[in-house]
Amino acid sequence: MLCYTIIYYTILYHTILHYTILYYTTLYYTTLYYAMLYYIILYYTILYYTILYYTILYYTTLYYTTLCYTIPYYTILLYTILRHATLYHIILYYTILYYTTLHYTTLYYNILYYAMLYYTILYCTILYYTILHYTTLYYTLLYCTILYCTILYTSKLNTVLQHTILYYIMLCFTIVILCRSQWPRGLRRRSPATRLPKLSVPIPPWAWIFL
């Protein structure tokens, strides 16, 4: 009986010992497994966020560096384009203004030249025909006066006939003065405002290069 009891307790002891060792061994390896799993996850998490941080830092630095060099470049480019565009438009404006002024100045002086030439010729023509008219009138009057005096002192006509002859002489003199047909054609005494719309000013061929 004692032998069986000793065997029983020996088997029980070894069984308890076995399960105890198995339990603690399993607990140890389980704890070791989860500890290794935890540290592996922690390691890769730290690695991931470290890589992410440096990647973001790199691209941010690259972006701001590019932005820093791009903004002055495009600013300088914009002001250069604006300056050249403004300079081009100023040169274009003054070129157009110069040629427009030159054109109208040339046209003005051509018109002024031909208008002065026209009115000079017109004035000289009118002066010539006026002098001719009054010279003819003067000699006609002188002739009529001599004729009247000759008739008055050499004839034996009565006073009524003498006065009749004088009347007709003065009538002829008045008709000669007031008759518009004494003026040549195209030189009638009209106002300059009436003659101005009919003024034609020819432009010489060399002046057309500015038109």
LINHU-V22720 format. One record per residue. N is the residue number from 1. PHI is phi as a letter, one per 30 degrees, with the letter a starting at -180 (* if undefined). Layout:
[[N PHI] [N PHI]]
//
This chain:
[[1 *] [2 d] [3 d] [4 d] [5 d] [6 d] [7 d] [8 d] [9 d] [10 d] [11 d] [12 d] [13 d] [14 d] [15 d] [16 d] [17 d] [18 d] [19 d] [20 d] [21 d] [22 d] [23 d] [24 d] [25 d] [26 d] [27 d] [28 d] [29 d] [30 d] [31 d] [32 d] [33 d] [34 d] [35 d] [36 d] [37 d] [38 d] [39 d] [40 d] [41 d] [42 d] [43 d] [44 d] [45 d] [46 d] [47 d] [48 d] [49 d] [50 d] [51 d] [52 d] [53 d] [54 d] [55 d] [56 d] [57 d] [58 d] [59 d] [60 d] [61 d] [62 d] [63 d] [64 d] [65 d] [66 d] [67 d] [68 d] [69 d] [70 d] [71 d] [72 d] [73 d] [74 d] [75 d] [76 d] [77 d] [78 d] [79 d] [80 d] [81 d] [82 d] [83 d] [84 d] [85 d] [86 d] [87 d] [88 d] [89 d] [90 d] [91 d] [92 d] [93 d] [94 d] [95 d] [96 d] [97 d] [98 d] [99 d] [100 d] [101 d] [102 d] [103 d] [104 d] [105 d] [106 d] [107 d] [108 d] [109 d] [110 d] [111 d] [112 d] [113 d] [114 d] [115 d] [116 d] [117 d] [118 d] [119 d] [120 d] [121 d] [122 d] [123 d] [124 d] [125 d] [126 d] [127 d] [128 d] [129 d] [130 d] [131 d] [132 d] [133 d] [134 d] [135 d] [136 d] [137 d] [138 d] [139 d] [140 d] [141 d] [142 d] [143 d] [144 d] [145 d] [146 d] [147 d] [148 d] [149 d] [150 d] [151 d] [152 d] [153 c] [154 c] [155 c] [156 c] [157 d] [158 d] [159 d] [160 d] [161 d] [162 d] [163 d] [164 d] [165 d] [166 d] [167 d] [168 d] [169 d] [170 d] [171 d] [172 d] [173 d] [174 d] [175 d] [176 d] [177 d] [178 d] [179 d] [180 d] [181 d] [182 d] [183 d] [184 d] [185 d] [186 j] [187 b] [188 d] [189 d] [190 c] [191 d] [192 d] [193 d] [194 d] [195 d] [196 d] [197 d] [198 c] [199 d] [200 c] [201 c] [202 d] [203 c] [204 d] [205 d] [206 d] [207 d] [208 d] [209 d] [210 c] [211 d]]
//
